Amino acid sequence: MSNDIDATKESRNPVGDEEFAIKWTEVMTKPDGTVQQVAELLGLSKDYVQQRSVQLRRELKEFDGTKLPKASGRPHKKKDTAGVAKLVADMLAEHDRRVAVESVETEVV
C-alpha cells in the first residue's frame, strides 16, 4: 500500500533531470549529505531518489563520462571471509566425522 502512495506522490511532483542533478550534487558534496535530505528537498521518497540517482549516473557516464557524486552512506563493514571460511571448513569436517562414525556403526551391526 505504501508503494502505491509513493508512486502517486512522485507522479504529482515531477522533478526534471536538471533540478534533480542540482539538488543531488548540492547535497552529496556536503560531508554529511544523505539521500534522505535530497528526498525531502524534492518531495520524493528516499527509495525513488536512490533509484533515480543510479539511473542518472548511468546516463551521464554513457553520455560524456560525467560522474554524478555518489552518496557516502554508512561505512561498510569489511567481511571476515577468513573467519567464515574457517567456520564452514570446521562444520564440514565435523559433518564428515559424524558420517564416518555412522558408517562404522552401521557396518558393525
C-alpha positions as CSV (number, residue, x, y, z in Angstrom):
1,M,0.0,0.0,0.0
2,S,2.8,2.5,0.8
3,N,4.3,1.8,-2.6
4,D,1.1,3.0,-4.2
5,I,1.2,6.1,-2.1
6,D,4.9,6.8,-3.0
7,A,4.2,6.2,-6.7
8,T,1.3,8.7,-6.6
9,K,3.5,11.2,-4.7
10,E,6.2,11.1,-7.4
11,S,3.7,11.5,-10.3
12,R,2.2,14.6,-8.6
13,N,5.6,16.1,-8.1
14,P,7.6,15.7,-11.3
15,V,11.2,16.7,-11.0
16,G,13.3,17.3,-14.1
17,D,16.7,15.8,-14.5
18,E,18.4,19.2,-14.2
19,E,16.7,20.0,-10.9
20,F,17.3,16.5,-9.6
21,A,21.0,16.7,-10.6
22,I,21.4,20.1,-9.0
23,K,19.9,19.2,-5.7
24,W,21.6,15.8,-5.6
25,T,25.0,17.4,-6.3
26,E,24.5,20.2,-3.8
27,V,23.6,17.7,-1.0
28,M,26.1,15.0,-1.8
29,T,29.1,17.3,-2.0
30,K,28.5,18.2,1.7
31,P,30.3,15.9,4.2
32,D,27.0,14.9,5.8
33,G,24.8,14.8,2.8
34,T,22.3,12.0,2.6
35,V,19.8,10.5,0.2
36,Q,17.0,11.3,2.7
37,Q,17.9,15.0,2.5
38,V,17.6,15.0,-1.2
39,A,14.3,13.2,-1.0
40,E,13.0,15.8,1.5
41,L,14.2,18.7,-0.6
42,L,12.5,17.4,-3.7
43,G,9.4,15.9,-2.0
44,L,10.1,12.4,-3.2
45,S,10.6,9.1,-1.5
46,K,14.1,8.0,-0.4
47,D,13.8,4.8,-2.5
48,Y,12.8,6.7,-5.6
49,V,15.6,9.2,-5.2
50,Q,18.2,6.4,-4.8
51,Q,16.9,4.6,-7.9
52,R,16.8,7.8,-9.9
53,S,20.4,8.7,-8.9
54,V,21.6,5.4,-10.2
55,Q,19.8,5.8,-13.4
56,L,21.0,9.3,-14.0
57,R,24.6,8.3,-13.1
58,R,24.5,5.7,-15.8
59,E,23.0,8.0,-18.4
60,L,25.7,10.7,-17.6
61,K,28.5,8.2,-17.8
62,E,27.3,6.9,-21.1
63,F,26.8,10.4,-22.5
64,D,30.2,12.0,-21.7
65,G,31.7,10.3,-18.7
66,T,30.5,12.9,-16.2
67,K,30.2,11.3,-12.8
68,L,27.2,12.2,-10.5
69,P,28.5,12.2,-6.9
70,K,27.8,9.1,-5.0
71,A,26.0,9.1,-1.7
72,S,28.6,8.5,1.1
73,G,26.1,6.4,3.1
74,R,27.0,4.3,6.0
75,P,30.5,2.9,6.3
76,H,30.5,-0.7,5.2
77,K,32.0,-3.3,7.4
78,K,34.7,-5.4,5.9
79,K,33.7,-9.0,5.6
80,D,35.5,-11.6,7.6
81,T,35.9,-14.0,4.8
82,A,38.7,-15.9,6.5
83,G,36.5,-16.4,9.6
84,V,33.6,-17.6,7.6
85,A,35.8,-20.0,5.6
86,K,37.2,-21.4,8.8
87,L,33.7,-21.8,10.3
88,V,32.4,-23.6,7.1
89,A,35.5,-25.8,7.0
90,D,35.1,-26.8,10.7
91,M,31.4,-27.6,10.1
92,L,32.2,-29.7,7.1
93,A,35.0,-31.6,8.9
94,E,32.6,-32.3,11.8
95,H,29.9,-33.5,9.4
96,D,32.5,-35.8,7.7
97,R,33.5,-37.2,11.1
98,R,29.8,-37.9,12.0
99,V,29.2,-39.6,8.7
100,A,32.4,-41.8,9.2
101,V,31.3,-42.8,12.7
102,E,27.7,-43.6,11.5
103,S,29.3,-45.7,8.7
104,V,31.4,-47.7,11.1
105,E,28.4,-48.2,13.4
106,T,26.3,-49.4,10.5
107,E,29.0,-51.9,9.5
108,V,29.3,-53.3,13.0
109,V,25.6,-54.0,13.3
